[in-house]
Amino acid sequence: TSVQAKTYLGEGEGNVRKVLWSEGDAVSLNGYVSTALTADQAGSPDAEFKFYNVSLPYNVVYPASICGEFTSDGKVTVDIPVVQEYSATSFGRGAAILYGCSESEDVPVVLNNLCGAVKVTLPSPAAITIRKAMLLSNDKTAPLAGKFVIDTRSGEYTVSQGVRTIALDMEEVSVAAGGEQSFYFTIPHG
């Protein structure tokens, strides 16, 4: 994770795991991109991003690279990736979208998860090579990726262009006989 700019899953108990920051991570505040985190700021669930000449309210989205325009009422268009990067122990770069808002200089922005991480584990009785992993939604009203408009204050979102399939970008993953392989996808909450 130290060479990739992305949040990632840390250790935890059961299904509860912390999301940790990486070197190079940056957020978008009212449409302005922050300075990137340095190596000594990585590996923690807390981060301090620096901005210059930005006024209240503070509408924040992570990662900065997925943001479209912010509106004056705290809404922003984000692009949840249709093809996510494969990672053996976490989700891919740019897939874990976080949002938050603060209307006071005295109150820090608390970032909330727009997406949940879905772990799919495939047991393998024989040795296999996996070349593609996809997650499909059978609900026509619940897209998994595409363009979404988020309200950074409430966390509510609407779909502007949604798709019902997510694929992982990977080369080949080998699984030994009697082994198993897990895949992590991120999808919008709800």
N, C-alpha and C positions, 0 to 999 in steps of 0.2 A: 504493500500500500504506500510505502514512502516515496515511490517514484511515480505514483499516479495521483492526480488531483481529483480526489473523490472522498466522500464520507464512506465509512465501512462499518460492518457489524463487529462489535467487540465481544468479549466474553460475557456470559450471563448465566442465569438459571432457567432451565426449561426453555420456554418460548420467549422469555423476556431478555433482550440483549440491548446494550447501549449502542448508539450510533456515534462513532468517533470521527474527528476531523483529520484530514491529511494535509501534508505540505502542498501548497499551491491552491488550496480551496479558496474561493472568493464568493461573495454574495452580491446581490443587486439590491440597492436601496433607492427607492423612487426612480429607478431607471439608471442609476449610476453604479458602476462596478467598484467594489472595495479593493483595497490592497490585498494581495494574496498572503495566506498564512505561511509562516516560515517553519522550518523543520523543528525548532524548539517549541512551537505552539501545537504541533501535531500529536495525535494519540490521546486526546482528551475530549470529553463530551461538551466542554465549554470552549469558547473562542472569543477573541476580541478583534473585530475588524475595524479598519480606519477608513474614514471618509472625509472629504473636504467640501465645505459650502453646500451642505444638504440641510433642508429645513423640515420641520415637523409637518404632518405625522410621518413616522418612519415606517414605511411599508417595505418589508424585506422578503426576498425569495432566494433560495439556494437550489441548484447552482446558478450562478449569474448567466451562464451560457444558454439556458433554456428560456430566458425571459423575453417577452415581447414588450409592448408599451404598457406603462402604468397609467391608470386614469386617476383623476383627482379624488375619486371616492375610494381609493385603495384597491382597485381591481387590476389584475394583470393577466395577460395571456401567457400560458406556459405550454411547452411542447414535451409531453411525456413520450420518451422514445419508443418507437415500434420495434426497433432492433436494439436490444440491450447487450452490453458487453458481458461476456462470460467471466465469472470469477468462481474459483473452487470453494471459497469459504464465505462469500459475501455477494452483494449485488454489484452491478456494473457502474462505471463512472457516469454521472449525470442522471441516474435512475431514481435516486432517493430524493424526492423533492420536498423541501422544507419551506414553510412560510410563517410570517409573524408580523405584528404591528405594535408600535408604541406611539402614544400621543403625548408623551411627556419626556423631557430630557432626563428626568430623575428615575425613569423606569426603563430597565434594559428590555430589549426585544427578546422574547422567548419564542424560539422556533418550534413549530409543530410539524408533524409528519403529514404530508398530503397523501403519501402512499404507504402501504404496508408491504412487508417483504413476505413473499410466498415461497416456502421451501418445498420442493418436490424431490423425493428420494426414490430412486429406481434401484431395487435389488436385482442382482444378476446371477442366475444359477450357472451360467457359462461365461467364458471370457467374451467380451464384446467391445466394439468401438462405436462410440456415439458421435455422429457428425452434425446433428441438429437437434435442438430442444425448443419446443414451442408450447405456449400456454394459450388455450382457446377459451373464450367465454361463450356459453350457450344462451346467454341472456342478451337479446337485441337491444335492451335499454341500458345495459351496463358495459360500455366500452372499456377496454383495458389500457389504451394508449391513444395518442393523437393530441389535438389542440383543446385545452381546457382554459376557462376563465375562472381564476380564483379570487375570492374576496379575502385579502390578507388579514382583515379584522375578524371575520367570523369563521373562515375556513370553508365556507360553502363554495361550491363550484358548479359551473355549467359546462356542458360539452359543446364545442363548436364544430369539431370534426373528429369523430371518434372511430376507432377500429377495434375489433374484437379478438385480435391475435397479437401476441408478442413472441418474438423469436430471440434466441441468444446467439450472438456473434461469437463463434468458436471454430477452431480448426477440428481437432479430433480429441476425444477424451476416451482413454482406455480404462476398462473396468475388468478386474481379475475375476475369475470364476469364484462364486461365493461372496463376492464383494458387493458394494453398492456405491452409487454416485448421487450426490445432491446437486440440484440446480436452484438458484435463487432468482426470482422475478419480483419486480415491484409493480404494484397495481394501485389505482386510486382507492382510498378508503370508501367504504360503503358499497 
